[in-house]
Amino acid sequence: MSHPGFPRAEIEAIFFRSPLRSRFLSRWSPIALILAVAAACTSAPAPDPVLEFSGPVRSGKPFLAATDNGGAVMTWFERTEDENAALRIATRRAGTWSEPHTILEHDRFFVNWADFPSVVSTTDGRLVVHWLEKTAARPYAYHVMLATSADGGATWSAPLRAHADTSSTEHGFAAMSARPDGGVDLVWLDGQQMVGDHGGTMQVRFGSLLPDGTLGPEVVIDERTCECCQTRLARTTSGLVMSYRDRSDAEVRDIGVARYADGQWHAPTMAADEGWVHRACPVNGPGLDALGDRVGLAWYTQADSTPQVNFAWSTDGGATFGEPVRIDAGSPVGRAELIVEDDGSALVVWLEGTGETSAEWRMVRIADDYTVGASQVIHRTSNARDAGFARMLRAGSDLLVSVTAVGDTGGVRVVRVGGAGNRE
């Protein structure tokens, strides 16, 4: 078993910084690949991102979500003077961020660079947050916890464990989506079958927090998955679609997709048959978003020994995906995030290496016909774990991206992006 906290993951950090071995993928023509990479590398004049929100030093793990009427909400962690962690929240209305306040503060949070809290605005006007909480005096024994607020985040319900299993094993990398009738649906990685240090397999499971505050039934979506890559969940016209990094018996770590449609979860399929064999968790999950039955999916892979960020469209709610196009600039770290826009295009953000230790968050627009636009630099950072993961959303007409600035004066940042982010 691997985990972002295990020494094996330190090897992964070095692995990500290995030089790009530049050879063409056999399944793409050289001309198509050159055009795709050249488009992603092209710099176009664009306004610099505008800093909207700056958290204190040592804040990190931000997560952005849209609220009603073009608003936004963000959660993150801060370290307190006594070295506990505080889960904080702020909301945005009419371009202005509220004063942050604390949801919860204690010493039982499982704080991790790759697995962090999230927030969702429900259709019945509530906020739902999730976090990880340690349950035993073991390195990796923690559960997914939920709480709700009916007053915009001022007060919160008593915490509720999101899953039925109470074993002292790993439960995390949760993703939530608002239900049409209120409450949230969620998926998570569940380690209840993992015994000892190396036994059992990680599962991906589905459940719901119903509008009345109770939990719905659980469903196992996949019995064997990668142990520490993010999951993603989105709602289509047809139902739900979720994405995750699979793990076969042969250690193939391709991106899996599963759909809930016609009243049931359908068997997972692979977004692309890449065949990336990797014997440790890469800590690099997919980005996923949907609008109607149009689904965008972006992910990192090292298939054919070539680090790359790929993108693919589905027009049938995630049942099938088209041939992927490569969108990175040649030295990707990965950590992809995306949103599907009203005009049918997608905006993808990923971390691109620019030196031995330096990197930058880049954004690119991909049209519905797979045309890849010019990339734009969102934030310059490092390729270390502290750079974390970016999150992105539309708040009315504004495009917002949350990142974590590294270094002695670093912390949570939210920038408003023009250029590649403009729909006009």
N, C-alpha and C positions, 0 to 999 in steps of 0.2 A: 504493500500500500504506500502511496505517496501523498503528501499533503503540503500546502504552502508553508507550513511551519516546520517541516522535517528538513534535515540536512540535504536530502535529495533535491529539494527545491532550490537550494543554493547553487547546485550544479546547473539547474535550469536557468538561473539568472545569467550564468556565464554562457550557457548554451545559446541563449537568445542573442548574445552580443557577438556570436561568431560571424566572420565575414560572409557576405552573400556569395554563393557559388553560382556564377552567372552562366547557366546553360538553359536553352529553351525547353519548355515543356513539350513532350512528344505529342500530346493530344491537341496542342494549339499550333497553328502555323506561325513561323517566325515573324511574318509581317503583322499578323493580328496582335501578337504579343508586344512587338515593338511599338505599335500604335497605341496600345492600351497603356503601357508604362510611360511612354512619352507624354501622353495626355495628362496622366497623373502627376508627372514631374513638372509640367509647364507652369510657370508662375504668371499669374495675371494681376494687373493692378487692382487692388481692393483696399477698402478702408481698414485700418488696423482695428482689431477687436477692442471694444470699450469695456473697461473694468467697471462692473456694477456692484459687486459685493466682495468684500475682503474679510475673511475670518481671522481669528487670532493665531499667533504662532502656535504650532503643534496641533492645530485642527486639521482634520483630514477625513477621508472616506465619504465625500459628498454624494448625494443622490438627489436628482431633480425629478419633479413630477408636475404635470399640468393640473390646474384646477378649473372651476367654472369661470365663465366670462373672461377668458384670456389670462387668468392668474397663474401663479406658479408657487410651488412649495419645495423646500429643500431640507434634508436632514444631513447631519454629519456628527462626527465624534470630536470632542475636545478633552484634553487632559486637565485634571483639576490640580490644585496645589498639593493635595495629599496623594497624587498619582493614581486616583481613580479615573474612570472615564465618565463623561457626561454625554448623553445623546441629546443633541440640540436641534432646534427647528426654527425656520423663518419662512414667512410668506411674502409674496410679491403681488401688489395690486397697482395698476396704472403706472408701471415702471418703477415703483418704489418698494424697497424691501423693508419689512417690519424689523423691530428690535428682536434679536434672537432670544429664545427662552428654552429652558431645559425640560425635556420630556421625562427623563429618568437619569439618576446618577447612582452608581454603586461600583463595587469591585468584582462583580460577577459577569460583566460583559466579556464575551470572547471577541477580542479586538484583533482583526486580521487584515492584512494589506489587500487581499483579493476578495474577501467575503465580508460584506458590510451591510448596514441597515438600509432599508428602503421605505418609501412612503407612497401611498396611492390615495387619490381623491375618489370617493365612491359616488354613485349616481343618486344616492339619497342624502348627499351633503355632508358626509362624514369624512374624516381622515383615518387611514389605517397605517400603522407603522409595524415593521418587523425588525427584530434584532436577534442576535445569538447570545445565549446565556449559559454559562458553565454550570454543570449539574453535579460534578464530582471532582475529587482531587486527582484528576488525571489530565494529561496534556490535551487530549482531544475528545472530551466528553462534554457535549453541549447540545442545546435544543433550540429550535426556532420558536420565538415568542412573538405574540401579537398584542397590540393595544389599539383602542379606537378613541377618537375625539369627535364630539358633536358640536363643539364651539370653536372650530377653526384652529385647534391645537392648544388652546388655553389650559384645558384639563383633559385627563386621560383615564380610560377605564383600567381596571385591574388587569395585569398581564395574563395572557392565556396561551398555553402551549399549542402550537399549530398542528401537532400530530399526535396520534394515539400512543405511539411508542415512547416508553419512559426509560429505555436502556441507556446506560452511560457510554454512548457511542456518538459518532459524529452525525449531526443533522444541520445542513446549511445550504448555502448557495441558492436561496429561495428567490423566486420571482412572482410578483402579484399582478393581477389584472382585475379591474372593477367589473362586477357582475351587473347585468342589465337591471336586476331587481334589487340592487343594494348588496352590500358586503363585497367580498373579494374571492376570486379563485386564486389558487397558488400552486406552484410546483416547487419541489426542493429535492436535494440529494439526501438520501436516508441510509444511514450506516447500520441499521439494526441487525443486518445479517453478518456484519463484520465482527469476528471474534478474535481476541488476542491482537497481536501487532500486524499480522499478515494474512489473517484468514477471512473468508467470506468475500462478498462483493458489495459494492455500492449500488443502490437502486435510485431511480428517479421516481418520485411519487407525486400524485395530484390530490388536492383536497380543497375545501372551501370554508370560508368564514361566512355564515349565512346572515341575512339581515337581522335576525333576532339574536345574534351574538353567539349562536351555537356552531359547532363544527359539523360539516357534512361528511359523507363517507369518503374513505381514502381509496385510491386506485394505484396499483403499481403500473407505471408506463413502460419501464425497461428494467430488467433484473440485473443488468451489468453495465455500468457507466463509468466514465472517468471520474475520479474521486474529488477533484478540486478545480473544476472549470465551471464558470457561471452558467446558469440556466436562463432562458428567456421565455416569456409568455406573452402572446398578443391575441386580440379578438378580431375575427374576420366576420364577414356576413354569414358564412357557413357555420361558424362556431369558434373554437379555440385552436390555436396552433402554438406549439412550444418547440424550442430547439435547445440542444445540449451537445456536449462532446461524448460520443459513444466510446466504448472500449470492448473490442472483441476478444475472444480467447487467444487470438494471434497478436494481440496488442495493437490492432489497427485503431487509430484515434480520430476517425472521420466525424463529421458533424451530423448528428441525428435530428430528425424532425418527426413529430407526432401530432396528430389532429384529433380533436373531439368534434365529431359531426354525426348527425343522425342519431343522437342519443347515446353515443359510445366513443371510447378512445380506440382509434385504429392503430394497427401495428406500426411501429416506427419504421421509417425509411431513411436512407442516407441522402443528404442534399446533393452530394456529388461523390462519385466512386473514385476517391483519390488514393486510398490505400496507404495513408501515412502510418507507418509502423513506428511506435515510440514507446519505450518501456518505462516511462515515468509520466506523471501528470504534467502537462505543459502549462497549467494555470492560465488558460487563455480561451475563454468561452466565446460564443458567437454573439453578434448583434442581430436583433430581430425587431421588425415593426410591420404593421398591417394597416391598410385603409381599404374598406370593402373586402374584396377577395384578392386584392393585390398585396403580396407579401414580399418584403425585401429582407435578404439575409446576407450578412457579411461575417467572415471568419478568417482566422489565421491558420496556416498549415505549413508544414515542411515536406509535403509530398515531393518525391523526386529530388530530395535533398536541397530544395530551393525554398527558403523562407518567403512567404508571400501572404498578402491579404486579398481574398477573393470575394466577389459579390455575385449574387444570382437573384433573379426575379421568379416569383410564382404568380400566376394569374388565376389560380383555382383554389385559393385558400390554403396553400401549402401542400396540396396533394402531389404536385410535381413542380420541379424547378428547372429553369432553362440552363444552358451551358454557362458556367461561371466566367466572369471576366476579372482579370487581375487589376487592382486599383492602386497598389502601393508604389513607392518611388524607388524601390530597389533594396532597401535595408529595413524592412519592417520589424517592429517589436510585437505588433498586433494590438490586442485589447480593443477590438472594434465596437463601435456604437453607431446606431443609425436611426433615422426617422423617415417615414414615407410622407411625402408632401401632398397637398391637395391637387397639384397639377400632374400627379402621377410619377414624379421623379423621386429619388431618394438622396438624402444627404448622409454621408458616412464620415465618421471621425475615427482615426486610428493613430497609434504612436509609431512614428518613423524614426529610426536611428540616424543620427547625423555625425557621429564620431564614436570613439571608443566608449565613452560614458554619456555622451550628450544625445538628446532626442528632441522631437517636437511633435505636438499634436497637430495633425493635418486634417483638413476637410476637403471633400470632393463631392460634386453632384453627379449622379448617374441618371440619365434619362430613361424613359420606359423602353426605348429601343437599345439600351445598353451603351449609348454614347457617354463617354467619361469626360467630364469637364476639367478645367484647370484646378489644381489643388491650391489651397490657401493655408498658411500657417496660422494656427489659433493660439498656441502657447509654446514657448521654448522651455525645455525642462531637461531631465536626465532619463536614462533608460533603466533606472533602478526601481525597486519595488515602491519606494516612497512616492514616485510619480503617480501611482495608483491607476484609476480608471476614470475616463471622462464620461459625462452624461450630458444629454442634449434634448432640447424640446422647443416647440413653438409656444410662445406666450402671446397670444394675439398675433400681431405682425412681427414681433421680435423673435429672433433666434438666440437662444441662450445655451451656453456650454459651461458646465462646471468642471473644474480641474483642481489639482492640488499642487501648489507651488512648493518646491523642495528647498532645502537649505535652512540656515539659522533664522531667517525671517519668513519662512514659508508658511503655508496654511491653505485653507479653502478659498477658492476664487470662483466667481461667476463672471463671464464675459458675454457681452452682446456682440454678435458677429454680423458683419456686412459682407459684401463681395460674393463669395461662393454661396453664402447663405441666403442671398436675396432671390426671391421668386420672380421679381420683375425683370 
